[in-house]
Amino acid sequence: MLPESTHIVNATQMAPVVLAGVLAGSAPASADPQAYNPNAFDLSGALDREVPPTPRSLEIAIGGGYTQGVGGAGGAGSVQDLTGPGGNIEIQVGVRTSPGLTVGLYGTGARYRHGDVFADGSQAHGATAGVQAVWHAREERALGPWISVGCGWRGLWLAPAGGAPISAHGIELMRIQLGMDYRINPAIAVTPVIGVSGSVFLVEDAAMPSMFAAVKDNRLNLYGYSGLLGRFDFGG
């Protein structure tokens, strides 16, 4: 029979082995990640966390911000003389054909401060509409830069105080926007955005006579924009 001290030594030597086995057996259970709910609002953790890619879906973006233009405005003069800074609202409707691409339509409406050539009480409004494509980068991260390119129509309406209204219409040759999505979940994102567009007015209504005529001085005009968009995806 072995001495009692030998049993004590063997038990002492076996204790670390048994403990290691218990820890090894429990490690997979403790390492299992919590199941991710793609529809949950996750505002915790790292800002640039991992997010599932946005699936094919109907996408609607709504926003607003600041806008101002410079350049030619047809026979009425220069944009910067006719209008000052303004507020802009925008809506975009498209199809997210893949996590990295959206194609669709855009429309905007703006109200400007009247320019220095008009008296107080005058009003100035603008609008655009067209088609665009949006390329999204980093589809699996919460922070995702994107760029959109589009073209369409632009209109400008002027209502001088005590005078006849004037309007001009033309082509928005190219509209470029840059933004950075912050994706709350795969279906909802908020994004600061900046943009610029180049347009040419082709026809104008000078009210005397009240009919559209071709613009002779169709210089290029540029409109800048900065603001905030909310992006929503449905049916993914």
SULURZI-V135236 format. One record per backbone hydrogen bond with DSSP energy under -0.5 kcal/mol. NH is the residue of the N-H (numbers start at 0). CO is the residue of the C=O. If there is no record, write none. Layout:
nh:NH co:CO
nh:NH co:CO
This chain:
nh:5 co:2
nh:6 co:2
nh:7 co:3
nh:8 co:4
nh:9 co:5
nh:10 co:6
nh:11 co:7
nh:12 co:8
nh:13 co:9
nh:14 co:10
nh:15 co:11
nh:16 co:12
nh:17 co:13
nh:18 co:14
nh:19 co:15
nh:20 co:16
nh:21 co:17
nh:22 co:18
nh:23 co:19
nh:24 co:20
nh:25 co:21
nh:26 co:22
nh:27 co:23
nh:29 co:25
nh:30 co:26
nh:31 co:27
nh:31 co:28
nh:37 co:35
nh:39 co:36
nh:41 co:39
nh:41 co:183
nh:42 co:40
nh:48 co:45
nh:48 co:46
nh:50 co:139
nh:56 co:95
nh:57 co:233
nh:58 co:93
nh:59 co:231
nh:60 co:91
nh:61 co:229
nh:62 co:89
nh:63 co:227
nh:64 co:87
nh:65 co:225
nh:66 co:85
nh:67 co:223
nh:69 co:221
nh:71 co:219
nh:72 co:73
nh:72 co:76
nh:73 co:216
nh:75 co:72
nh:76 co:73
nh:78 co:70
nh:80 co:77
nh:81 co:77
nh:82 co:78
nh:83 co:112
nh:85 co:66
nh:86 co:110
nh:87 co:64
nh:88 co:108
nh:89 co:62
nh:90 co:106
nh:91 co:60
nh:92 co:104
nh:93 co:58
nh:94 co:102
nh:95 co:56
nh:96 co:94
nh:96 co:100
nh:97 co:100
nh:100 co:97
nh:101 co:133
nh:102 co:94
nh:103 co:131
nh:104 co:92
nh:105 co:129
nh:106 co:90
nh:107 co:127
nh:108 co:88
nh:109 co:125
nh:110 co:86
nh:111 co:123
nh:112 co:84
nh:114 co:81
nh:116 co:80
nh:117 co:114
nh:121 co:118
nh:122 co:158
nh:123 co:111
nh:124 co:156
nh:125 co:109
nh:126 co:154
nh:127 co:107
nh:128 co:152
nh:129 co:105
nh:130 co:150
nh:131 co:103
nh:132 co:148
nh:133 co:101
nh:134 co:146
nh:135 co:99
nh:135 co:133
nh:136 co:144
nh:140 co:137
nh:141 co:48
nh:143 co:141
nh:143 co:180
nh:145 co:178
nh:146 co:134
nh:147 co:176
nh:148 co:132
nh:149 co:174
nh:150 co:130
nh:151 co:171
nh:152 co:128
nh:153 co:169
nh:154 co:126
nh:155 co:167
nh:156 co:124
nh:157 co:165
nh:158 co:122
nh:162 co:159
nh:165 co:157
nh:166 co:204
nh:167 co:155
nh:168 co:202
nh:169 co:153
nh:170 co:199
nh:171 co:151
nh:172 co:170
nh:172 co:197
nh:173 co:197
nh:174 co:149
nh:175 co:195
nh:176 co:147
nh:177 co:193
nh:178 co:145
nh:179 co:191
nh:180 co:143
nh:181 co:189
nh:182 co:141
nh:182 co:180
nh:183 co:181
nh:183 co:187
nh:184 co:187
nh:185 co:37
nh:187 co:184
nh:188 co:230
nh:189 co:181
nh:190 co:228
nh:191 co:179
nh:192 co:226
nh:193 co:177
nh:194 co:224
nh:195 co:175
nh:196 co:222
nh:197 co:173
nh:198 co:220
nh:199 co:170
nh:201 co:168
nh:202 co:168
nh:203 co:212
nh:204 co:166
nh:205 co:203
nh:205 co:210
nh:207 co:208
nh:210 co:208
nh:212 co:203
nh:214 co:201
nh:217 co:215
nh:218 co:216
nh:220 co:198
nh:221 co:69
nh:222 co:196
nh:223 co:67
nh:224 co:194
nh:225 co:65
nh:226 co:192
nh:227 co:63
nh:228 co:190
nh:229 co:61
nh:230 co:188
nh:231 co:59
nh:232 co:186
nh:233 co:57
